[in-house]
């Protein structure tokens, strides 16, 4: 794979690159609307493909906050035009890694030495490359280690990157209104946390220690003396990433068993710890050993869930609550989906909209078990999402809805649904009593 020999690190350079991309997108739109004057129905899909490709090329070069937002958006397939979902999914697996000289430079800056002066061996070819950092394999004193290195300039440019990418994200997700910024602020705060590797190391140790007693899981050990605010060293875990495991010749029983383990671990974090690994994409999960232990990697994005949010959130998932009109309405107000100043017709619109959507999304909760290999369920979600997206374009009710805490909880649950679909697993999706 092509490597990055240089990443623009100055705020002006990065903003300039994104500004040029914005001009490209503007030019694409100008061409599209020019075509509308000449033909009745120009190809909107082609416009989306061109814009998505231009945006992604820029983000892959810059890496960092904008690329992370693209990765997050790629998980919201029901909200995104297909061209954007397809392009943005590249942020999970197809990021060009840093070149060897840039890796050396990063080590000298943050640990004061070259990698070969610290480890017995160090592979300069990255094993994995993602939006904020990449992972290298190393050895020391007979141990095989994974060394995660953050891309230069990422931490210092979160604010400036997101300031430029925000209008694009708002346009894609159709966010508008004065309160839209609270959602983006939630994302920005979590991205700033993700670039703080000292905090990630602490979160990794806390979360793995809190889950260590659970059977069927394995976690790496972390090494603070070989880490810094931009480098983390941990044990290397051998195993298959979830898509590799799912694509292998395995029995349905093993699929179901692994799926149940993954689901149960995340539910333990959400409902017991009230602190959850909020980035459950396939690259962060390994299946290891003869017993198919589940290993969760990368605790850079950990969402702490406030008590005043988790309680009504739990109530919302309980069977029968959608049929209790008064109780359901009260929960919608508590979770900021309905607002006290809603006009009667506006209240009725959002009440019906969220009731219909939740009736669909919570189907797995209401069944004894749920087969996530059933593609028709995901097709229903996609169709419903597209319908809502089209309605919001013409509706006068375009105020953003829901607590900002939904952003990472939704990301966690939608991510889990998709993981179960990749596995083709049938599991019990129970709610906490």
PyMOL commands that set and color helices and strands:
alter all, ss='L'
color gray80, all
select helices_A, chain A and resi 11-38+44-62+65-74+82-88+90-93+100-110+115-118+155-173+178-194+197-211+224-226+242-247+252-273+282-284+307-316+321-323+325-334+344-361+363-366+375-394+406-423
alter helices_A, ss='H'
color red, helices_A
select strands_A, chain A and resi 121-122+128-129+133-140+143-150+231-235+240-241+275-277+285-288+293-296+302-304+370-371+426-427
alter strands_A, ss='S'
color yellow, strands_A
deselect
rebuild
show_as cartoon
